[in-house]
Amino acid sequence: MSTPVSFEFFPPNTPVGVEKLKTVVQELGTLSPQYFSVTYGAGGSTREKTLSAVMDIAAAGYEAAPHLSCVGSTRDNIAEILATYRAQGIRRVVALRGDLPSGTATAGEFRYASELVRFIRETQGPDWHIEVAAYPEVHPQQRYAAKDLAHFADKMAAGASGAITQFFFNADAYFHFVDEARKLGVAQPIVPGIMPFHNYARIAQFAQRDGIEIPRWVQLKMEGFMDDAASIRAFGLDVVTRLCERLIAGGAPGLHFYTLNQAPLVLALCERLGLGLGHKA
């Protein structure tokens, strides 16, 4: 049985970006994904763009999962957003605490993602699929791994259907996190998040910001390639392919790809891994 895949996008800012994303959806749609998720800007700053991207994905015949953030949100405006999605036939969301934008003093009415999950579950009922975030290498704002794991277990107990991890390059971190979560009674699927090396400098910046380890040998090799884009692409594909192969062999329930709104690397990875029933070479 093939490993399920899903893909994450960010909402485009320009008409050109909107049209490009429609093309990317069609290209990645050949892989028969479970769903496409769409991120949500800090404090709801991309709310309308997120809604628009979700509607375009749904109109193309695929399941869409908008992100929802606690930051700057009230029960009333979350209820309004959920009503809009329900009216459009959307029944899957990704519920996040979110990061406070610079200069924001308050997080809103929901302090933690567990409170948002509980609110969605209590007001919308059992027919919604609620994904939450997981951090195999510990949330960047949490010093203690045990506390971070306890917060994760709280989210799952609040009514989450499953979890998607932050991206990582250390499979051991993922397997250890899953083992520890199971000891706390978490039974729901924990799907690893995969970041292809679209642009090494950008991925390294994300990793440094979020406390994600890029193995030293990978860093040195990538930096040694300088501006050799072909070598960076080929080596990055090899590294991430091996990571995915190990995750699949170890029983990961799916793979969630952070696409950065680009299809080629994800298509190449899935082709190497033999994923996606409808994929054409």
Residue pairs with C-beta under 8 A, 6 or more apart in sequence:
2 274
2 275
2 276
2 277
3 248
3 252
3 253
3 254
3 255
3 273
3 275
4 33
4 34
4 253
4 254
4 255
5 31
5 32
5 33
5 34
5 254
5 255
5 256
5 257
5 270
5 275
5 276
6 33
6 34
6 35
6 36
6 37
6 65
6 164
6 191
6 254
6 255
6 256
6 257
7 28
7 33
7 36
7 37
7 256
7 257
7 259
7 266
8 36
8 37
8 38
8 39
8 193
8 256
8 257
8 258
8 259
9 21
9 24
9 25
9 36
9 37
9 38
9 39
9 53
9 259
9 261
10 38
10 39
10 46
10 260
10 261
11 38
11 39
11 41
11 46
11 49
11 50
11 52
11 53
12 18
12 20
12 21
12 49
12 53
12 261
13 49
17 261
18 52
18 53
18 56
20 261
21 53
21 56
21 261
22 56
22 60
23 263
24 259
24 261
24 262
24 263
25 36
25 56
25 57
25 60
25 62
26 60
27 263
27 267
28 36
28 259
28 263
28 266
28 267
29 60
29 61
29 62
29 278
30 276
30 278
30 279
30 280
31 267
31 270
31 275
31 276
31 277
31 278
31 279
32 276
32 277
32 278
32 279
33 62
33 276
34 63
34 254
35 62
35 63
35 64
35 65
35 92
36 57
36 62
36 63
36 64
36 65
37 64
37 65
37 66
37 67
37 94
37 131
37 164
37 256
38 50
38 53
38 54
38 57
38 64
38 65
38 66
38 67
39 46
39 50
39 67
40 46
40 47
40 50
40 66
40 67
40 68
40 69
40 96
40 98
41 47
41 49
41 50
42 69
42 71
42 72
42 98
42 99
42 100
42 101
42 104
43 69
43 71
43 72
43 98
43 100
43 101
43 104
44 69
44 71
44 72
44 73
44 77
45 101
47 81
50 66
50 67
51 66
51 84
53 64
54 64
54 65
54 66
54 85
54 88
54 90
55 64
55 88
57 63
57 64
58 64
58 88
58 89
58 90
63 92
64 90
64 92
65 90
65 92
65 93
65 94
65 129
65 131
66 85
66 90
66 93
66 94
67 93
67 94
67 95
67 96
68 78
68 81
68 93
68 94
68 95
68 96
68 116
68 120
69 96
69 97
69 98
70 96
70 97
70 98
70 107
70 108
70 110
70 111
70 112
70 113
70 115
70 116
71 97
71 98
71 99
71 100
71 101
71 104
71 107
71 108
72 101
72 104
72 106
72 107
72 108
73 108
73 109
73 110
73 116
74 108
74 109
75 109
75 119
78 110
78 116
78 119
78 120
79 123
82 93
82 120
82 123
82 124
85 91
85 93
86 124
91 127
91 128
91 129
92 128
92 129
92 130
92 131
93 120
93 128
93 129
93 130
93 131
94 130
94 131
94 132
94 133
94 164
95 113
95 116
95 117
95 120
95 130
95 131
95 132
95 155
95 160
96 113
96 116
96 132
96 133
97 107
97 110
97 111
97 112
97 113
97 116
97 133
100 107
110 116
110 119
112 151
112 154
112 155
113 132
113 133
113 155
114 151
114 154
114 155
114 157
114 158
115 158
117 130
117 132
117 155
117 158
117 159
117 160
118 158
118 159
120 128
120 130
120 159
121 128
121 130
121 158
121 159
122 159
128 161
129 161
129 162
130 159
130 160
130 161
131 160
131 161
131 162
131 163
131 164
132 152
132 155
132 156
132 160
132 162
132 163
132 164
133 163
133 164
133 165
133 166
134 152
134 163
134 164
134 165
134 166
134 177
134 181
134 190
135 142
135 148
135 152
135 165
135 166
135 177
136 165
136 166
136 168
136 170
136 173
136 174
136 176
136 177
136 192
137 166
137 168
137 170
137 173
137 211
137 212
137 213
138 145
138 148
138 211
139 148
139 151
139 211
140 209
140 210
140 211
142 148
142 151
149 177
149 180
149 181
149 184
150 184
152 163
152 181
152 186
153 181
153 184
153 185
153 186
155 163
156 163
156 181
156 186
156 188
157 185
160 188
161 188
162 188
162 189
162 190
162 191
162 253
163 188
163 189
163 190
163 191
164 191
164 193
164 256
165 174
165 177
165 190
165 191
165 192
165 193
165 256
166 193
166 210
166 212
167 193
167 194
167 195
167 206
167 212
167 258
168 174
168 192
168 193
168 212
168 213
169 212
169 213
169 214
169 215
169 218
169 239
169 240
169 243
170 213
170 215
171 243
171 246
171 247
171 250
173 213
174 192
174 247
174 252
175 250
177 190
178 190
181 190
189 253
189 254
190 253
191 252
191 253
191 254
191 255
191 256
192 247
192 252
192 254
192 255
192 256
193 256
193 257
193 258
194 240
194 243
194 244
194 255
194 256
194 257
194 258
194 269
195 203
195 206
195 240
195 257
195 258
196 236
196 237
196 240
196 257
196 258
196 259
196 265
196 266
196 269
197 203
197 222
197 232
197 233
197 235
197 236
197 237
197 239
197 240
197 265
198 260
198 262
198 265
199 260
200 222
200 225
200 232
200 236
202 260
203 214
204 214
204 219
204 222
206 212
207 213
207 214
218 239
221 235
222 232
222 235
222 236
225 231
225 232
225 235
233 265
236 265
237 265
237 268
237 269
237 272
240 269
241 269
241 272
241 273
244 255
244 269
244 273
245 273
247 255
248 255
248 273
255 275
257 266
257 269
259 266
267 279
270 276
270 279
271 279
271 281
